[in-house]
Amino acid sequence: MTVAGVMSGTSADGIDVALVEIRPDHGQLKLELLGHSAFPFPSVLRSAVLSAMDAKSISTAELARLNWRLGQAYAEAVRATLKRFPVTLQLIGCHGQTIYHQGTPMMYAGRKIACTWQIGEPALLAAELGIPVVSNFRPADMVAGGQGAPLVPLLDYVQFGDEKRARVLQNIGGIGNLTLITPGANIDKLLAFDTGPGNMVIDALMQQLFQKSYDRDGKVASQGHVLGRVLSGALTHQFFRAKPPKSAGREEFGASFAEKFLVECRKEGGRDEDAIATATALTVESIARSFDEFVKPKLRRGVAVDYIVSGGGAKNKALMDMLGQRLEPVGCKLMQSGDAGIPVDAKEAVAFALLAYYTWHRHPANVPSATGAKRPAILGQITYA
């Protein structure tokens, strides 16, 4: 099948579309990336998305309109990608835009519930393109007792598993997440979890302090100094103390966290550049500690480790340099997913193309060892054209 994967993540910077050919080959699936395009959100739409995420107060009318507007945006992105890379498309897997994710149960209206919500009207996307759409992937894992995240480990296993080398797949989007694949491991032996903030805190501070959506190439961070006491204080957040499986979002590391983080930087007399450098160090340190605490104990002594980074953070030179300084001394070979066949911006979109393929064929696609689910689950809902 030729499947389009559509992804807009917690950074809310835009839409990635990946066109993927998926074919069985001697009992395994082979994936070929036929094309990838990225589409920044128009500023007015990005503002609407950011306002809706983990909002303290927003009208139901606003949410309904945003749901449909995002459906239009996804349809336009897929159509533009097909114009650039003409293929016969058979299926679309659309993650949608997460506006709230609570992976662990909390009390609400007299009962404990976990919940998640991804918006972007799939009926509009299916009708506009005349192609069935798989969407709403996370709830089926959550009702099976999982946290609904991370879901990318299926792709990590299919595309990056190796018989001899350990592989850690680290995505640095708005949130950071990793998957460990030990040499020759079966899929039920994967370890995967969210590591903490990826670009989320950096981006929030860049917007407030420099009126820029992100720190291009890490240039601002490279001009600052890490404020040690602020970094140490931020790392006491309860998320970092939790053991996998665990997932995070703007509920943990969004605007409220960034605001408090900046206050602490100001107390230390830090410049604006120091705040960005310290936020970058927070991402790096949360990743490195995740490796030290949860990944390293799973590895045989002396085993070679490829540490493969994807997502927007892979383009941040300051962040990648810091990460190399922390991980290379403990035996990790730092790479980018492009070195292994999938461009850093395309990986999550490719993952949702693969997840849609599994749903279409009625195959479970969650990884219970990663999400904490009690059983495998067929993910997503199909909207026919």
N, C-alpha and C positions, 0 to 999 in steps of 0.2 A: 504493500500500500504506500501511497504518497500522502503524507500527513503534514499539516501545518500546525506547529506549536506556537501559541500566542501567550506572551508573558508580560505583565506589568507588575513590578515588585514594590517592596515597602519603601524604596527610595522615591517612588512616584515621579520618576524623571521621564518616563515614556514607555513605549511599547516595542518589544522585540518579537519578530516573526521569523521562525525557522521552518524551512521546507525540507522534509526528511523522507527519504525512501527507506522503508523498513521491510526486510525480507528474511524469511527463514533460510538457514544454511547449515546443513548437517546438524540439526538439533539445536542450533543457536540462532539468535537474531543478529543480523548485520545492519548497521545504520550507515547511511550515506547522506551527508548534509548537502543538499542541492542548492541552497541559497539562504541568505540571512540578511534581514534589513532591520534597522532601528529607526524609530520615529519618536522624536521628542514630543511631549505633550505641549500643545499651545499653552501659553502662560495662564490664560483664564481657566483652562481645564485643569492644569496642574494645581492651581490655587484652590479649585473646588474639591479636588481629590484630597489635598492636604487638610483642608478644613473639615472634611468628613471623617478622616481617620481618627479613631478613638476620641470623637468629639464629645465634649461635655454637654453640649446642647445643639441640636440641629433639627430642622423640621422634616417630617416624613415626605413632604412634597419635594424638598431639596434632594433627599436620598433617592426618591423615585426618578426624578429628572436626571440625576447623575448616573443611575443605573442604565437608562436608555442612551444617554449621551456617550457613555463609555462603549456601549454596544455599537454605536455608529463609528466611534474611533477605531475599534478593533476591526470592523468590516473594511473601513478605508485602508487600514494598514495591511490587511491580508490582500486586498485587491491591488494595492500598489506593489506589493512584493511579487505577486503573480505576474504583473506587467513587466517587472524587471527580470524575473526568472520564470518564463512560461513553462508550466508543467500541468499535467492533468491531476488536479487535486481531488482526493476521495474523502477526506475527513479532516476536521479541525479540532484540536484540543486547546481550549482557552481557559487559563487559570483564573482570569478575572482579577479585579483589584481588591485586595484585602482591606476592609475598612475597620474590622475588629476581629481579633483572635484571642481567645482565652482557652488555652489547652488543658488547664486543670480545673476541676469542678469548684465552684463557689456558690454560696447561698444566694438565691434569688427567688422572691415570691414564695418562700416557704420550702423550697427544694434546692438541692445542690445540682448545678448544671455546669457543663463545659459548653462552649459555643464558638462558632466561627462564622464569618460572613464575607463572601467574595461577590462583588457586583460587576455588572457588564452584561446586559441582556442578551442571552444566547439565541433567543428566537429571532431577534433582529439580525444577528450575524448569520444564522442559517438561511434566513429568507433572502438577505441581500446577495449572498454568494451561491445559493442553491446547493449547499453542501451541509451534511449533518455535523453537528457540533457536540463535543463532549465537554462538559463544564462541571463546576461544583464538586471538585475532587475530594476535598478534605473531610466532609461530614461522615462518609461511610467508615473511615478509619476511626473517627471519634466515637461513633456509636458502638464500635467494636472495642472500646476501652482505650484507644490511642489518643495522642495529642493532635492528630491531624497534620503533623509536621515532624521531621522533614520528609518530603515525598521524592526528592531527587535521588535518593540512594538506589532506586531501581536502575536508573540510567548509569550511575556510577558503577554498579555491578556489571551491567551488560557491556559497557563500553571500555571500562578501565581495569577490570580484574586481571591479575597476572599470576602465573603459576609460581614464580620465584621471588618477586619483589612485593613488599608491602606498599600499598598505595593509600595516601590520605588525600581526599578530594575536598579542598577548602573553597567554599564560595564566599565571596565578600560582596554582598549586595547591601541593601539597607541593614539587614541582619547578617551576621556571619553564621555559617553552618558547615559541619564537616562530616565526611564518611570515611571510616577506616575499613579497608579491604585487606585482610592478611593474605599471604601467599596461598593461592589455591582454595580460598574460603568458599563455602556454600553461602547462598544469599541469606539464609537464616542465622548466619554468624556475623553479619555486619554490625558495626557500631556506628551510629549516626545521631547527631544532636546539634542544636544551635549553640554556638560558642559565645554569643553576646552581640553587641552592636558591631555592625560592619562599617558602612559609610554614614549611618543615620545621624550620629551625634556630630560628626565632622560637617556634614551637609547643613544641619540646622544652624551651627555656629557660623559657617561660611555665609549663609544667607543673612544672618543677623548682623555680623560684624563687617562683612565685605561686599554685601549685596550680590553675591555670586552663588550659583546653585551648587557648586562643589569646588574642591581644591584641585584644579587641573594639574596633573603630574606631581601633586604633592609640593608645589612650589612654596605655598604659604607655610606649611608645616616645616619645611626645610629651613625657613628663616627664623623659626622660634626655638624655644628651649622647653623641655618637658618639666612640668612642675610636679616634683616627686610626691609631695604630700597630697596634692589633689588627686593624682593617679592612685595612690594607695587608698585614699578614702573612697574613691569611686569603685574600686575593686572589692569593697566590703558589701556591695549590693547583694541581696539574698539570692539573686539568680546565679551568681558565680559560685555560690556555696552548694547549690543544688546538684545532685547527681543525675546523669542521663537515665531515662529519656527526658529531655526538656526542650521547650520551644519558647521563643521570645518574639516581640514585635514592638510597635510604638507604645503599647500599653506599659512596657518596662522602660524603653529607652527613647521615647519620643520627646515632645516639646517640654514636658515637665522636667524630665531628667536633664535635658540640655540646659534649661534655665538654671537649675540648681548647680550644675557643673560649672557654668560660667560665673555664677556668684562666688563659688569656691576659688576659681582662678583669679578673680578680682581681689579676693581677700589676701591672696599670696602676692599681690602686686604684679600679676602677670600681664604682659602686653597681649594684644589681640592675636598676634602670631603664636605666642606661647599657648594660648587656649587651643588653637588648632593643632599644634604639635602634641599637646597633652591628650587631646581627643584621639589623635592618630595612635599615640602610644597605648591608649586604653584598648583600642581594637586589637593592636598587636599583642599586648600582654594577655588579653582574654583568650586569644587564639593559642599563644604559647603555653599558658597555664592549662588550657584544655588538653593540649598534647601531653604535657608532663603528668597531669593527674589521671587522665582517663584513657589516653591512647597508648602511651609508652608501656604501662603495665600489661597490655595485651600483646606486646611484641616479643618475639624471641630475641635474646641477646645477639647483637651482631647482624641482624637482618637489615638489608638495604631498604631505605624508605624514600619513595618518591612523594614529595609534598606538592600537589598539583593545585594551583590557585586559579579561580575563575571569578567572574563578576567584575563590576566597575572598579573595585579596590585593587584589582590586578594591574590597573593602569596608573596607580598612584605610586610613583617612584619612591617617595619618602617612606610610605607604608611598607612597600616591598623590601626596601633596604633594611628597615628596622626588623622586619620579619625574618629576613635572612640572617641578621646578626643574632637573633634569638634561637632559630631552628637549626641552622647549619652546624653549630658546635655540638648539637645532640644527635647528629647523624642523618639529618634530612637533606635531601637534594631538592632545592626549591625550583619549581617549574611553573609554567602556565599551561592551561588546558589546550591552548592553541598548539603547543608542542606535541600534544597527544591527539590532535585531529579535530577538536571543537573549539572555535574562537571563544575568548573569554566572555564576550557579550551574548553569545548564542546558547550557552549550555543549558540554562533553565528553560528556554523556549524549546530546545530539543527534548528535554526531559518530559515536557507536557505533550509533545507529539507522541512520544513513546507510551506515556500513561494512557492517552486516548486510544492508541492501538490496542493496548491490553483490555481496556473497557469494551471496545467494539467486539473483541473476541471472547468476552466474558471471562477473562483471566484476572485473578487477584493481582494487585499491583502495589499494595502497601508492603512495607518491610516491618513486621511487628517488633523485631529487635531494635529498630530505630525509633518507632513511634510509641512503643509501649502497648500496642493493641494486643488483645487476647487471642486474636485469630486473623488469618489473611482475609482481605475484603476486596470485592470488586468496587473500584472507585468511580465516582462521577455519575452524571446523568446525561442522557442522550436527547438532544433536540433535533428532530428530523426536519429536513428542508421541505 
